[in-house]
Amino acid sequence: MRALGLDRLVVGGVATDYCVLNTVKDALAKGYRVALLADAIRAVDVRPGDGARALAEMFDAGAQILEGAQLEGASATT
């Protein structure tokens, strides 16, 4: 992705508290900026609150949390 000049990822998917969380953490660790689409994710919530905790962890790690409608208005530098 770097070879293509990409430095920002937009993430959505199933298993907020597993796959999405780890994808976001990996991308941030590799220096990518991450926008997480809150309306394009779904938590498994094996334990009640797992999804909310995962969202908080991703936000605290530096992910920007957006709704899909905000994506169009978000600049490439946010």
C-alpha positions in Angstrom: 0.0 0.0 0.0 2.8 2.4 0.7 4.2 1.8 -2.8 0.8 3.0 -4.1 1.1 6.2 -1.9 -1.6 5.1 0.5 -1.2 6.3 4.1 -4.8 6.2 5.4 -7.1 3.2 5.7 -10.9 3.1 6.2 -12.0 0.1 8.1 -15.3 -1.6 8.6 -16.3 -5.2 9.2 -17.7 -7.9 11.5 -16.3 -8.7 14.8 -15.4 -5.2 16.1 -13.9 -6.8 19.2 -11.7 -9.2 17.3 -10.9 -8.8 13.6 -11.6 -5.1 13.3 -9.7 -4.3 16.6 -6.6 -6.2 15.5 -6.7 -4.8 11.9 -6.9 -1.2 13.3 -4.1 -1.8 15.9 -1.9 -3.4 13.2 -2.4 -0.5 10.8 -1.8 2.1 13.4 1.4 0.3 14.5 2.6 0.4 10.9 2.1 4.1 10.8 -1.1 4.3 8.8 -3.9 6.8 9.7 -7.1 4.9 10.3 -10.7 5.9 9.9 -13.1 3.4 11.5 -16.6 3.4 10.1 -18.8 3.0 13.2 -21.9 2.2 11.2 -20.1 -0.5 9.2 -19.0 -2.6 12.2 -20.6 -5.1 14.5 -19.3 -6.6 17.7 -19.6 -10.2 18.8 -19.8 -9.1 22.5 -19.0 -12.5 24.0 -18.9 -10.5 27.2 -21.3 -7.6 27.3 -19.4 -4.4 26.5 -16.6 -6.1 24.5 -17.5 -4.0 21.4 -17.6 -0.7 23.4 -14.2 -1.5 25.0 -12.8 -2.3 21.5 -14.0 1.0 20.2 -12.5 2.9 23.1 -9.2 1.0 22.6 -9.1 1.9 18.9 -9.9 5.5 19.6 -7.3 5.8 22.4 -4.7 4.3 20.0 -5.4 7.0 17.4 -8.1 5.8 15.1 -10.6 8.4 13.9 -14.2 7.1 14.4 -16.6 8.2 11.7 -20.1 7.4 10.4 -20.2 6.5 6.7 -21.9 9.8 5.9 -19.0 11.7 7.4 -16.5 9.9 5.2 -17.4 12.0 2.1 -16.8 15.2 4.0 -13.6 14.1 5.7 -10.5 15.5 4.2 -7.6 13.3 3.2 -5.5 14.8 5.9 -7.8 14.0 8.9 
